[in-house]
Amino acid sequence: MFEACVTNLGKYNEGELCCGYLRLPATKGDVQDLLSHIGIDGVIYEEFLITDYEMDIEGLYACLGEYESIDELNYLAAVLADLDKWELEKFEAALEYGEYTTNVEQLINLAQNLDCYNFHPDILDDDDLGRYYAKEFETLSIPEHLEHYIDYEAYGRDISINEGGVFTKSGYIVDNGDVFIEHYKGRHIPDDYRIFAYPDPPGKMPIKAQIEMFGKMVSTLSPADRAVPVHADR
């Protein structure tokens, strides 16, 4: 689940809260329907901010801000939707690792470069790491009768320090040195993910909707501007 709460900034500044959740990935029609619902018409009210997020990816909320691009968020959501359960766990660990988490552009690239990290689930501390490396990778040759005398915690601590790895809530993650490729450089969002569009202009709206919009426009005018000029007879 990945949802963004889109809020009409103009009405917010006027003291009225008009907002709604957009479930991502979304379509152009989904965006237009939501904007219409919260009063953003592209004429009187154009600006919006994102006041909340709902998601089941731990750590992602803290990486997102109020003024994100809906198109970029849609791109990110689509990339994440393509990850399987194991990859999502690795992505969550990578978020906690802390690289490439400054903005949505980096998050998109992070999700596409998970091969750059080695992730060992359920390895939660130095002792776990020391035992894992000693047994799984056979980095230590330990006679069985001496196993209880080995300080696995100290061994694991040396490994994590030398590798620069991090213990996360779900496991141990370390950068494996593979080349991190910037698939998205923050300039041109692929067309498949570009969904932002204001509602259709008044000419394409039903008469009732046009009348409502005209009323809103008139309400923003000063009394002098609303006055109909009277011409004297010549």
N, C-alpha and C positions, 0 to 999 in steps of 0.2 A: 504493500500500500504506500502510495506517495501522493499526498494532496497538499495544495497550497491555498491558503485563505486570501483571496484577492479582495482588496478594500478600495472603495471609491475615495481617492484622496481629497478631491474637492469637497464632497459632502462631509468627510471626516473633519476637515478644517472649519466647516460650518456647524459642527456639533452634532452631525447625524451619522450614525454608523450604518453603512450599507456595504455588506460584504457577502461572500459566498465561497465555498470550497470548489476548487478545480482539481479533479482527479487526473493524474498524469500517468502515462502518456495520454494525450488528448487529441482532439481534432479541431480544425478551424471552427466548425459549427459549435463545438462544445464551448470554445472561448467566446464566440459571439453571443451565445445564449446566456452565459454567465455575466458578461459585460452588460447586456440589456437588463438582466435581472437586478444588477446593482446600480443602474443608472448611468453607466459610462457610455456615452453616445458618440464620442469623437468630435463633438461640436462644442457643447457647453462643458461637459466633463470628459477630460481626456486622460488625466493622470491617475495612477493607482499605486498602491504599495501592498506588500504581502505581510500580513500581520501575524500569521501563524502557519505552521506546517504540521501535518500528521503523516507519520511514516513508521515503518517497522524495521528500519535499518538504524541500529544503535550508533550514535556518534555523528550522524549526518546532519541533524537539526542544527547543531552548533556551528556548522560550516556555512550555513545559508543566511542571507540577510533580507532586509525589507524591500530592496529595490532591484531584485534579480529580474533578468529577462525571462519572460514566459517561454520564449522559444528555446533558450538555453536550458531552462529547467525541464522542458519537454524532451530535449536531446538527452539530458542526464537520465531522466526517468526511463527512456527507451533503452539506453545502454544497460542500465541496472536490471531492467525487466528481462534482458537476454541472459543474465547470469544465472547459473544453477545454485542450489543451496550451498554447496561447498565454496563456490566462488564468492557468494555473498558473505559468508563467514570470513573469508580471507579479506574481502573488501572492508568489512567492519574492523578487522585487526589492523589493516593498512591505515584506516582513518585514525586509529589510536596511535599508530606508529608516528604519524604526524607529518609525513612528507606529502606534498602536492594536495593540500587541503585548504589553500587560501581563498580560492574562488571556484565558481562553477566550471570554468574552463579546465582548471587543474583536476577537479573531481572527475570530469569526463575522461580525461587522459589517464587518471589513476585507475579507473574501472577498466580501461582498455590495456593496461600494462601490469596486470596482476602476476604475470609470469616473472616479473622482476623481483618477486619476493618469495622466500621460502617460509611456509607457515606450518607449524606443528601444533595442532589442537591439543588441548588438555595438558600441555607443558606449561605450568603456571609459576614455577619458581626455579631458583638455581639448582636445588636438589633434583627436581624432575629433569632438568636439562642435562645435568651431569650423568644421571643414570641412563637417559635416553641415548646420548651420544656414545657412552661407553658400551652399551649393549647393541643398539641398532647399527651403529657405524663402526663398532669394534675398534674404537680409538684407544682403548686400554685393554691390555691382556692381563686379566685378573684371575688368579687361581681361585677356585670356589671357596677354599678354606680361609682366604684373605679378604673376601668381599665385604665383610662387616667392618673392616678396618679402613675402608676407603672413604675419604671425605668427598662425597659426591657434590655437596653444596659448594665447596671451594672450587672444585673442578668446573662445575657449571657456571660459577661466577666468572671464572677466567674466560670461559668460552663466550659468554654474553658480552663481556667487556671487549674482548678482542674482535668479535664480529660486529659489535654495535647493535645487537639485537634488543628487542623490547618484549617484556612479558605483558600481554594484554589480558582482558577478562576471559578471553576464550582460548588463548594459547600463546605460543612464542613465535614472533615474526622477525625476519631479518632480510635486509636488502642483499640479493645474491650477486649483484654486480652486472646483471644483464643491462643492455642499453634500453633506456626509457625513451620511447618514441612518442613525440607529440603529434598524434593523429589530428587533433583539433587545435588550431592556433588562435581561436577567439575572434576571428574576423568574419568568416563565412560559414554560417550554420547550414548544413546540408538541407536541401529543399524538403526532404521527407519529414523534417522535424520543425519546419517553420509553420506555426499555426496561429500566430497572433494576428488578429484582424478586428477592427471595430465593427459594431453592428452595421447592417446595411443603411445607407443614407436615406433621408426622408422620402425621396422620390420613389423608393422601392418599398416603403412602409405602408401599411394599411392607413386609411384616412384617419381613423381614431388615433393611431399612434402619432401621425403627423400633427394633429390638433394638440395632443398632449405636449409634444416637443415644442410647438410654437408657443404654448402657454408658458412653458418653463423659460423660454428665451425672453418673452415679454416681461416676466416677473423679475428678470435681472436688470431691466432698464430703470433709469431714474424717472420720476414723474414728468420731468420736462421732456425727456426723450419719448415718453409714451404719448404725449399730447399730439393730436392731429392738427397740422397747420391749417389755419382758416384764411382764405384769400378774400379780400374785400372786392366788391363788385366794381368794375371799372365803368 
